[in-house]
Amino acid sequence: MIAANNSPDILAKLSAFLDSRQCSAFLVGGYLRDSLISKPSKDIDVAMPGDPQALGQALARELDGTYVPLSRTHSVCRIVSTDQDGQQWNIDLAGFSGSIGEDLHRRDFTVDALALPLASWLSDQWRDAVIDPTGGIADLAQKRIRVTHPQVFAADPGRLLRAVRLASRLRFRLEPETASLIRSEAHRIEKVSPERVRDEFLAILAGDNASSQLEILDRLDLLCRVIPELAITKGVEQPIVHYWDVWGHSIHTVETAELVTKGHQNSAIYSHVPWTQESVDYFNQQASDGHTRRTILKLTALLHDIAKPQTKAQDATGRTRFLGHSEMGAEMAHQRLSHLRLSSRGIAMVSKMVEQHLRPSNMHHGEDLPTNRAVYRYFRDLGDVAIDTLYLAMADYLAAKGPEVLPDDWARHARMMTHILQGGADQTKPDSSARLLTGHDLIQEFKLTPGPHIGTLIEQINEAQAAGEITTREQALNMAAEFLNNQRNQNSNQE
């Protein structure tokens, strides 16, 4: 339990501010819930009678924070403030009409239908003052998510996804009757704004054990309403090299994408994954809609084979093929994520990874590792998602083999991904990235006219430099002269 003497300074300031204005305010929602189960939080929800807008602006000035109006219609505002330790806090003030008990009965889940008079927070007996009209404290003890009343989802269908997200975050279970209610009301999710569906769905993917949460969403008839294209992947069998059908493979790729970005985990399998502190920092970078590269990678893992049902066919030898599924899948992912209002960067990242997800695994020649030129082209073509796609390729491999993965084969595959990753890092080091020649140099040296051919020649030189075939300006000039001479000879022969 969080003791009163461990109360954050910002909460004490908030309490003093509201008390000085004789405001009857209540601590509600996530912060109170999390305090009861000793879970840290930096988001404070306060409910008070009437409209809190003017009071919120005064509070922002008092805390030297920023005032953000969230909803004038529903009388909600936010104050963003930083405490003395440099920690950022979000304080949401919400107005209510009637009594606090009536307000709690209107909330969605019992574990959030709790309130505490803010004046009681600093007391050692604050837990005895919690107002709990729907049995939320008992549900916290039982670790279950239960609706406050049967009309919860009719009143706000966005709560359908929130139920799963909240259960995942708290590691609670959905109470059986609540789960049945979600299933019967699942059709209402189609009435929720795409932006809200996006935010809730990405938050579910961002959590641990995302693949298990996707399976729960599916059992509740929600997943294929969020991403309808997934429905026809069920039962689509794959060649023997795959352990699961397309549906199962997609779900398990989310699982392995999460695991290949968690470090070595003292695992014989994941110890082969290239992983350093730089990897941690990389996958923790924000990429789209406030979510990290890790979450966007898991989203891509779910969608990477989405076009396999449409492209399944047998070739002349009777072998099952999915020709063009990467390209078609990229288009389908673009359309679905556009509908969900994912950011343009997020859509571009996912689409490019889906389109190129087979490329890393196809870069070797027999037992030979990819050449420096192949590595250069790979990083040139994939740009911002080159590293992410390597980890997708590892996740894809493990999810294809499933429990039948062979340690030696996996080690070879992981070694190839490491080789590509390291090769890309070496080629982008400062001492190797300085250009030997520029387009201006070529025009001056060989009396060329500007045009696309200059860019083509520069790219040839850069590629040879990245491969370590040339290292000096003189070698670059010789290469350019040879290239131009060959081009003249070809033109002469054509005449």
N, C-alpha and C positions, 0 to 999 in steps of 0.2 A: 504494500500500500504506500501511496505517496503521503508522507506526513506533512502537517501544516508547516513545520519549521523548515521544510525543503521547498516551500512554495516559491515559484519564480518571482523575482522582483517586479517584473512587468505586471503580473497578476495582482500583486499588492497595490501597485500604483493604480491599476484599473479599478480595484475595489474602493480605494480611497477617493478617486475621482467621482465615481458614481454615488458614493455615500455622501459626499459633500453637496451633491445636487439632489439629495433625497430621492434618488431613483430606485425603485423596487426592481432590481435586476436579478436574473437567474443565470447561473452557469448551466449550460445544456450541451447536448450533442456529444461529439467525439472526444473533446478534452475531458469531460466528466467521465464518460464511459472508459476511456483509456486510463484515467487516474485510478478508477476502481479496480483495474486489472494490472496496475503497475506497468503500463505501456507508455513510453515517452511520446510526447506530441508537442508540436509548435503551433497548433491551430486552436484558437479559443473561440467558442461560440457562446454568445450572451443573448438571452431573450429578455425583452422589456415591454411594458405596455406602451401602445401608441407608436409614433413614428420616430425612429432613432436618428434620422438624418442630421438634424442640427446638433444633437449631442455628439454624434460621430465626428463631425467637423471640429468641435471643440476638443474632443479627446485626441484627435490627430495632432492638434497644436500642443496639447499637454504632453504627449509622448514624443513630440518631435518626429512624428511619422507622416505617412502619406494617406490621404483619404481617398477611397475608391467607392463610388456608388455602384452597387451590384444590381439592384432592382428597386426602382422607385415604386413600381406597381405593388411589390410585395414587402416594401419597407425593409430593405436589407442593404447594409453598407459594410465596408471593410476598412480597417486601419492596419497598414503595414508598418511595423516598427522594429527597431533593432535594440536589443538589450545591452547591458554594460559589458557582456562577454562577446558581443558581436554577432549573436544569434538573431536571425530574423523570425518575427512572430506575425501571424495573421490573426487579427481580432475581428470577428464578424458580429455585428450587432443586428438583431432582427426584432421587429416589432410584432406584437400579437394583440388580438382583441379578446375580450372575455377574460377568463381566469387562466392561470398557468396550467391547471389540470386539463382544461379544454384544449389548450394548445398542444399538450403532450399527447392527448388522444388523437390529434390530427396527424401525428408523425407516422413514419413508415414502419420501423421495426422497434420492438420493445427495448432493445439494448440502447437505442438512441432516444427513447421516450422517458428520459430521466432529467431531473432538474435539481439544482441546489441553490438556495438563496445565496447570492454572492457574499453577503455579509457573514455567512456561516463558514466560508472557505478557510479562514485563518484559525478556526477553532480546532482543537485536538479531536473533537467529537464530530467533525464535519460529516462523516459517513452516516451518522444517525439522523442527519437533517435532510438526506436525499429524498426527494419526492418521486415515488415510483408507482404510478397508478395502473400500469399494465404488466407488472411482473418482470421488468427488465433485469433487476438484480439477480433473480433466480435464473434467468436465461444466461446471464453472464457466467454464473457459477456452473451451469450445465453446458456452456460453450455452444450455444445454438442461436440461430437467427430465426426470429418468429415475427410475423406481421402483427401490428396492433389491432387491425380489424380487416374483414374480408374485402373491403373496397379500396385497399391501399393501391393496387395496381390500376384499377379503373380511374382513380383520382389522378395518378401520375404514372404512366407506363414506363417512364425512364427508370423507375425503381426495380423493374424486372432484372436489369443488368446490375444495378447497384447491389441487389441482394447477393448475387454471386461474388461481386468484387469485395463486399464487406466480409462475407464468410471467408474468402481467400485471405484477405489482409489479416483478419483476426485468428485465422486457422480454426474457425468454428464450422459447424455443420448446419445445413438448412433443416429446420424442423419439418418432419414429413408432411404435415398439412400445408405448410407454407410452400414446400416444393411442389405439391399437387396443385396448389393455387397458381403458382408461377406457370406450370405446364398448361393449365387450362386458359390462362390469360396471355400466353406467349404471343398470340396474334397481334396484341396491342403494341408490340415493339415497333411495328411498321408505321405507327403514328408518331413516333418520337423523332425529333429533329436529327438529321444526320450528324450534326456536330456533337450532340450529346451522346449518340450511339458510339461515335468515334472515340470520344473521351473515356467513356466507361469501358469500351472494348480494349483500348490500348492500356488502360490501367490494369485490367485483368491480365493481359499479356505481360505486363511489366513485372508482375509478382512472381514469386517462386512457384515451381510446379505448375507452370502455365498450361502444359499439355493436359494435366488432370482437370484443370478448370475448363478447358475446351470440351473435354468429355462430359463434364457436368452440364455445360451450356447445351451440348447436343441432346443429352437426356431430358433436358427441360424444354426442348424444341425451340431453342433460341439461336444456336450457332448458325444454322442454315437459313435463318431469317435475316441475320446480320450479313452473311456472305452466302447468298443463294447458290453460287456456282459450285460450292463444295458438295451439294446434295448428290449430284450425279457421279461423284468420285467413289461413292460407297459401292463396294462389290466389284469394282473394276480390277480384274486380276492383272498381274504383271508377270513377266518372265521369271524363271526360277531363281535368278540372281537376287530377286526381291523377296523378302520374308513376308511382307504385308501387302494387301491391296493398296490402291492409290490413296484411299481415305486413311487407312491405318498408317501408311508411310508418311503422309502429310502431318498427321498428329504427332507421330514419333519424331519427325524431323524438328518440330518445335521443341520437343524434349531434349534432343541431342544438341540443338542450337543453344539452348540454355546451358547445357552441361559443358560444351566446348568453350564457353566464355565464362566459366567459373574457376579456371585454374586446374591444377593437376589433381586435387582432391584425394591424394594418396591412392590413386587408382592406376592399375596396370594399363587400362585403356587410355585414360585422359592424361596420363603422364607423357604420352607421345605428342600431345597438342603443344605447339609453340606458345609459351606463356611467360610474360615478364611483367614488371610493374608498368611498363609502357603499354602493354596489352590491356591491363586494368584501366588505365587512364583513357585509352582509346575507346573502349566499349562503354565507358561511363560518359562520354561526350554527348551533349544534347544534339539531337539530329533533326527531329521533326515534332511539332506540336507539343513541345516540352518533354519529349521522351528521348531516351538514349539510343545509341546505335545498337545496343543489345536488344532492346525492345523492337526496333525496326527490323533487326535480323530475325527475330522470332516471328514477326508478321510475315516476312518474306518466306520463311521456312514453311509456314502454313499455306502459302499461295504458290510455291515454286512449281508444283506439278498440276496446277489447276486446269490446264488444258489437255491433260492426258486422255480423258474420256473422248474428247472430240477428235483426237488425232490417232487413236488406236487403230492399227491395221496390221496385216500380215504381209511380209514380203514374199518373193518367189520361192524362198526356201522354207516358208511356213513359220518363220521367226516373227514374234510379235514386236512391232516397232511403234514408236510414238513420234514420228518425224514431224518436226516443226512445232512441237509442244512448247518449247522454250519461247519462241517468238510469239506464238498465239497467246501463251500464258502471260507474257509481258503486256500485251494489249488488254487482256481481260483484267489483269491486276490494275492497270491504269484506269480502266473504266470503273471498276468497283471502288477503288480508293478515291477517285474523283467524286463519286456519289457520296462517299463518307466524309468528304471535305477535308481529306488529309492535305497537308501543305504541299505546295508544288515540289519542294525539295524532297519530301518524304515519298511522294509518288514517283519522282524520277529515280530515287535510290532503289525502291522496291522493284520497279519495272526493269531497271538495268540489271539488277541481281538475278531476277527471274530469267531474263533473256540470256544471261551469260553463265548460269549456274553450272552448266556442264563443262565449261571451258577449262577450268583448272585441271580437272581430271583427265582431259584429253590432250594435255600439253606434252606428255612424255612420248618417247619413241622406243617401244620395247622396254628394256631395262634402263635405258638412258634417261637421265634427268633432263628437264627442259633446258634449252640453250639460253645463253644470256640474251640473244636477240628475241627469243620467244617471251622471256620474262619482261623485257623492255616493252614489247608490243602489248603484252597483257596489261601492264600498269598504265601505259599510254591510253589504251582503249577504255579501261574501266575507271580510271581516274579516282574519284572520291570514294568509290565502293570496291576498289581492288582488294583491299585487305578483308573487308566484310565478306566478299564472295569466296575467298579462300576458306573462311570459317564455315560458310554455308556449305561448301563442297565437302568439308570434313563431316559436318552434321548429316548431310545427305547420304554419305557413304555409310556411316554407322546406322542410320535409320533404314537403309536398304538391306543391310545384312542382319540387323536385329540380333537376336541371341546366337545366331550362327556365324557371327563375325570371327574370322580367323586372325589370331594375333599377328602373325608374320605379314599377312597381306595388309592388315590395317597399319602396321608399322611402316611398310613401304609407302602406302598412300600418305600417311602423315609426314613422312620424311620428304616426299615430293612437295607437299604444301609448304613445309618449312623452308625448303630450298627456294621456292618461288618467293616466299615472304622475305627471306634474307637477301635474295638477289635484288628484289625491288628496293630494299633498304640501302643496299650498297650503291645502287645506281643513283640514288637521290642524295647521297652524301655531298656536302659542299664542294669537296675537292674533285668530285666526278661529274658534277652537274653544270660546271661552267662551260659555256659553249666555246668550241674551238673556232667556229666561224659564224658570222651572221649573214643574213641575206644581203646587207649592204656590202659586206666583204666580197661576196661572190660577184655582185654586179660590178664592183670596182676592178676586181682582179681579172675577170674573164670578159668584161665589156658586154654583159648580158642586159637584156631589157627586162624590166619588172614583169612579173606574172606568176601564175600558179606553179610553173616549173621550178621557180626558186624555192618555194616551200617544199616541193617534192625532194629536191636535192638536199636541202637542210635536214629533212627528216632522215634521209639515207645516212648522212654524216652523223647525226645524233644517235641513230641506232647502232652504227658501227662503234661509236665512242662508248655507248652503254655496254656493248658486248666486249669492250676491252681490245678491239681490233686496231683502233687508232687512239693515240694519246696526245699528239702534238698538232699544232697548227699546220706544219709542213705536211704531215701525213694526211690531214684533212684536205689540203689544197691538191695534193696528188690524187686523192680519191675523187675529188670533184672533177679534176681534169680528165681522169679516166672515164668517169661517168659521161661527161659531155662529149668526149671523143667517140664513145660507143654509140651515143645517141645520134651523132652526126652520121656515123657509118650506117646505122639502121635506116635513117632517113634517105641516105644516098642509095641504098639497096632497093628501097621501095620505089624510088624514081626510075 
